[in-house]
């Protein structure tokens, strides 16, 4: 609006008549297509993800995408240095960002840049390698713009789609195409197959990975993930319905914020209660199996993931005003969140893995260009322990347990509380061997 007013003022100063000004504005309005509207309303929620770390990777997963990107993406000497690795988009005002797992798989730390030039260090919250989805978190001083979720179940072959991303580092690039096909499978190896993908001819290039694919209403319908390096105009996106199903587990909000609601929702379209834990906060609030959640504190819930997103940032003791639908009749109640029981994280880590860890010191994080909270430093490894068997050593940096990336000892304890004796656990850790950092991903058997 401000730009338009300035333009009008300039035209008046140079002597343009009101009729000419109106005609010019009319011309602009006639050129304003749905694609222009979608870009203008969505660009502030799209980010560039960049990294300048040098990492030597010892993880077969990182070779799976070779051949689906440009030659510069491939590993030659098993080392790389990158300045722009992909795109992402904001799904919650508190700074939760979605991207591809392969975008962050090789970096020790990343930076996201918004359209207005703001930059933030990121922390990986969770990664799902099987579906190539990752959740990042940034610390923004003010609420962020987000994208609206659409649906991918009713996509039509031939309908217009819009991709926004950072191909080859060219920030906030928009391309347009159509849905070329649906239900495509992309086999990367015998162990990873991306299924039921959207195929599009919208131009997607290296750097678009993790960015949004939108419909003409500006709704998110997919996450751009890969291109065929041996073809033109053949790109693939993960359907938003898959993302919607994955988000509750990836966000894992109740564990992350150490709260408990005591209810579990179905994984279908509507947020229907499928179980209520006896003696829980949900039972105390009178919530019943079969109830459909309609609102939390006047915030409309449309699907199950909306409930989990609404819990982000909540604390034990918070009271949530819920509006339910029970057998077609509205019911209002108050749910008081309870504190999640805290395990003895130090003893649990020693017992299950055979290691002692401490939080990543600020000076070491700065030296390695890693955000604070990006991992836990191993200070001791017990001989013949599960960690010792896979070769973990003191001074390694533990960055992942399964799909999650704990930033504190308490978070690690929360994760290990669900691990049973003799259960196989995948751990990711870094080892500094200057001038490089080696990333390992191995599976151990907890004791």
Residue pairs with C-beta under 8 A, 6 or more apart in sequence:
4 25
8 21
8 25
11 20
11 21
11 24
12 21
16 24
34 160
34 216
34 217
35 160
35 162
35 174
35 176
35 216
37 218
38 162
38 214
38 216
38 217
38 218
39 162
39 164
39 174
41 218
42 147
42 164
42 212
42 214
42 218
43 115
43 164
43 172
43 174
44 114
44 115
44 116
44 145
45 89
45 90
45 144
45 145
45 146
45 147
45 212
46 87
46 88
46 89
46 90
46 115
46 147
46 164
46 165
46 172
46 211
46 212
47 87
47 88
47 89
47 90
47 97
47 112
47 113
47 114
48 84
48 87
48 112
48 113
48 166
48 169
48 171
48 172
48 207
49 84
49 85
49 86
49 87
49 88
49 99
49 103
49 104
49 110
49 111
49 112
49 122
49 136
49 166
49 210
50 82
50 83
50 84
50 85
50 110
50 111
50 112
50 113
50 169
51 82
51 83
51 85
51 106
51 107
51 108
51 109
51 110
51 111
52 81
52 82
52 83
52 369
53 81
53 82
53 107
53 108
53 109
53 368
53 369
53 437
54 79
54 80
54 81
54 435
54 436
54 437
55 79
55 80
55 106
55 107
55 108
55 436
55 437
55 438
55 439
56 78
56 79
56 433
56 436
56 437
56 438
56 439
57 75
57 78
57 105
57 106
57 438
57 439
58 438
58 439
58 440
58 441
59 105
59 439
59 440
59 441
60 189
60 191
61 102
61 105
61 129
61 192
61 441
62 75
62 102
62 105
62 106
63 75
63 189
64 102
64 188
64 189
64 191
64 192
65 73
65 102
65 188
65 226
66 73
66 74
66 75
67 74
67 229
67 230
68 186
68 188
68 226
68 227
68 228
68 229
69 206
69 209
69 226
69 227
69 229
70 205
70 206
70 229
71 229
72 206
73 206
79 436
80 106
82 106
82 107
83 169
84 166
84 168
84 169
84 207
85 103
85 104
85 106
85 107
85 110
85 207
85 209
86 99
86 100
86 103
86 165
86 166
86 207
86 208
86 209
86 210
86 211
87 99
87 103
87 164
87 165
87 166
87 207
87 208
87 209
87 210
87 211
87 212
87 224
88 97
88 98
88 99
88 103
88 112
88 136
88 210
88 211
89 97
89 98
89 99
89 147
89 210
89 211
89 212
89 220
90 96
90 97
90 144
90 145
90 146
90 147
91 97
91 98
91 146
91 147
91 149
91 247
91 309
92 144
92 146
92 309
92 312
93 143
93 144
93 145
93 146
94 140
94 143
94 144
94 312
94 313
95 120
95 137
95 138
95 139
95 140
95 144
96 125
96 135
96 136
96 137
96 251
96 312
97 112
97 122
97 135
97 136
97 137
97 138
98 133
98 134
98 135
98 136
98 210
98 223
98 243
99 133
99 134
99 136
99 209
99 210
99 223
100 132
100 133
100 134
100 209
100 210
100 223
100 225
101 127
101 128
101 129
101 131
101 132
101 133
101 134
102 132
102 209
103 134
103 209
103 210
104 110
104 124
104 127
104 134
104 136
105 127
105 129
106 439
108 368
108 369
108 370
108 374
108 430
108 437
108 439
109 121
109 122
109 368
109 369
109 370
109 371
109 374
110 121
110 122
110 136
111 119
111 120
111 121
111 122
112 119
112 120
112 122
112 136
112 138
113 119
113 171
115 171
115 172
120 138
120 139
120 140
121 138
121 371
122 136
122 137
122 138
122 371
123 136
123 137
123 138
123 371
123 373
123 374
123 405
123 407
124 134
124 135
124 136
124 374
124 399
124 400
124 405
125 134
125 135
125 136
125 137
125 250
125 251
125 256
125 404
125 405
126 134
126 135
126 249
126 250
126 251
126 252
126 403
126 404
126 405
127 133
127 134
127 135
127 400
127 403
127 405
128 134
128 246
128 250
128 403
129 192
129 403
130 192
131 194
131 238
131 242
131 246
132 194
132 225
132 226
132 238
133 223
133 238
133 242
133 243
133 246
133 250
134 210
135 247
135 250
135 251
147 212
147 214
147 218
147 219
147 220
148 218
148 219
148 220
149 219
149 220
149 240
149 244
149 303
149 305
150 214
150 215
150 217
150 219
150 220
150 221
150 240
151 219
151 221
151 240
151 241
152 198
152 221
152 222
152 239
152 240
152 241
152 242
153 241
155 179
155 182
155 198
155 221
155 239
156 179
157 178
157 179
157 180
157 181
157 182
158 178
158 179
159 178
159 179
159 215
159 216
160 176
160 177
160 178
160 215
160 216
161 176
161 177
161 178
161 179
161 198
161 200
161 202
161 213
161 214
161 215
161 221
161 222
162 174
162 175
162 176
162 202
162 213
162 214
162 215
162 216
163 174
163 175
163 176
163 177
163 200
163 202
163 203
163 204
163 208
163 211
163 212
163 213
163 214
163 224
163 235
164 172
164 173
164 174
164 211
164 212
164 214
165 173
165 204
165 207
165 208
165 209
165 210
165 211
165 212
165 224
166 172
166 173
166 207
166 208
166 211
167 173
167 203
167 204
167 205
167 206
167 207
167 208
168 205
168 206
168 207
169 207
170 207
173 208
175 202
175 203
175 204
176 202
177 200
177 201
177 202
177 203
177 233
178 200
178 201
178 202
179 198
179 199
179 200
180 199
180 200
180 201
180 234
181 198
181 199
182 196
182 198
182 199
183 196
183 197
184 196
184 197
184 198
184 199
184 236
185 193
185 194
185 195
185 196
185 197
186 193
186 194
186 197
186 226
186 236
187 193
188 194
194 225
194 226
194 236
194 238
196 239
196 242
197 225
197 236
197 237
197 238
197 239
198 213
198 221
198 222
198 236
198 237
198 238
198 239
199 234
199 235
199 236
200 213
200 222
200 235
200 236
200 237
201 233
201 234
201 235
202 213
202 235
203 233
203 235
204 224
204 227
204 235
205 227
206 227
208 224
208 227
208 235
209 224
209 225
209 226
210 223
210 224
210 225
211 223
211 224
212 220
212 222
212 223
212 224
213 220
213 221
213 222
213 223
213 224
213 237
214 220
214 221
215 221
220 240
221 237
221 239
221 240
222 237
222 238
222 239
222 240
223 237
223 238
223 240
223 243
224 235
224 236
224 237
225 236
225 237
225 238
226 235
226 236
227 234
227 235
227 236
228 234
228 235
244 303
244 304
244 305
245 267
247 305
247 308
247 309
248 265
248 267
248 304
248 305
248 308
249 403
250 403
251 308
251 309
251 312
252 404
253 259
253 308
253 309
253 311
253 312
253 314
254 260
254 261
254 311
254 340
255 340
255 411
255 414
255 415
256 411
257 311
257 312
257 313
257 314
257 315
258 316
258 339
258 340
258 342
258 410
258 414
259 311
259 314
259 315
259 316
259 318
259 337
259 338
259 339
259 340
260 280
260 281
260 316
260 337
260 338
260 339
260 340
261 280
261 281
261 282
261 311
261 335
261 337
262 276
262 277
262 279
262 280
262 281
262 282
262 283
262 338
263 273
263 275
263 276
263 277
263 280
263 282
263 287
264 273
264 274
264 275
264 276
265 271
265 272
265 273
265 274
265 293
265 304
265 307
266 272
266 273
266 274
266 304
267 304
268 304
269 303
270 292
270 302
270 303
270 304
271 292
271 293
271 301
271 302
271 303
271 304
271 306
271 307
272 290
272 291
272 292
272 293
272 304
273 282
273 287
273 288
273 289
273 290
273 291
273 292
273 293
274 289
275 289
276 282
276 283
276 287
276 288
276 289
277 283
280 338
281 335
281 336
281 337
281 338
282 335
284 336
285 322
285 333
285 334
285 335
285 336
286 331
286 333
287 322
287 324
287 333
287 335
288 326
290 326
290 327
291 324
291 325
291 326
291 331
292 324
292 325
292 326
293 301
293 307
293 322
293 323
293 324
294 300
294 301
294 323
294 324
294 325
294 330
295 301
295 321
295 322
295 323
296 307
296 310
296 320
296 321
296 322
297 310
297 320
297 321
298 321
299 306
299 310
300 306
301 307
301 310
310 320
311 337
314 320
314 337
315 337
316 337
316 338
316 339
316 340
317 336
317 337
317 339
318 336
318 337
319 334
319 335
319 336
319 337
320 334
320 335
320 336
320 337
321 332
321 333
321 334
322 332
322 333
322 334
322 335
323 330
323 331
323 332
324 330
324 331
324 332
324 333
325 331
340 414
342 410
342 413
342 414
343 413
343 414
343 416
343 417
344 413
345 409
345 410
345 412
345 413
345 414
345 416
346 356
346 409
346 413
348 413
348 416
348 417
349 355
349 356
349 357
349 409
349 412
349 413
349 416
350 356
350 382
351 447
352 386
352 416
352 419
352 421
352 425
352 446
352 447
353 385
353 386
353 387
353 416
353 425
353 427
353 444
353 446
354 381
354 382
354 384
354 385
354 386
354 387
354 388
354 447
355 378
355 380
355 381
355 382
355 385
355 387
355 392
355 398
356 378
356 379
356 380
357 376
357 377
357 378
357 379
357 398
357 409
357 412
358 376
358 377
358 379
358 409
359 373
359 376
359 377
359 407
359 408
359 409
360 370
360 372
360 373
360 374
360 375
360 376
360 377
360 397
361 377
362 372
364 377
365 371
365 372
365 374
368 432
368 437
370 397
373 407
373 408
374 397
374 399
374 405
374 407
375 397
375 398
375 399
375 405
375 407
375 429
375 430
376 397
376 398
376 399
376 406
376 407
376 408
376 409
376 412
377 395
377 396
377 397
377 398
378 387
378 392
378 393
378 394
378 395
378 396
378 397
378 398
378 429
379 394
379 395
380 394
381 387
381 388
381 392
381 393
381 394
382 388
385 447
386 425
386 444
386 445
386 446
386 447
387 427
387 444
389 444
389 445
390 427
390 442
390 443
390 444
391 440
391 442
392 427
392 429
393 431
395 431
395 432
396 429
396 430
396 431
397 429
397 430
397 431
397 432
398 406
398 412
398 427
398 428
398 429
399 405
399 428
399 429
399 430
400 426
400 427
400 428
400 429
400 441
401 412
401 415
401 416
401 425
401 426
401 427
401 428
402 415
402 425
402 426
404 411
404 415
406 412
406 414
406 415
416 446
419 425
419 446
420 446
421 446
421 447
422 445
422 446
422 447
423 445
423 446
424 443
424 444
424 445
424 446
425 443
425 444
425 445
425 446
426 441
426 442
426 443
427 441
427 442
427 443
427 444
428 439
428 440
428 441
429 439
429 440
430 437
430 438
430 439
430 440
431 437
431 438
431 440
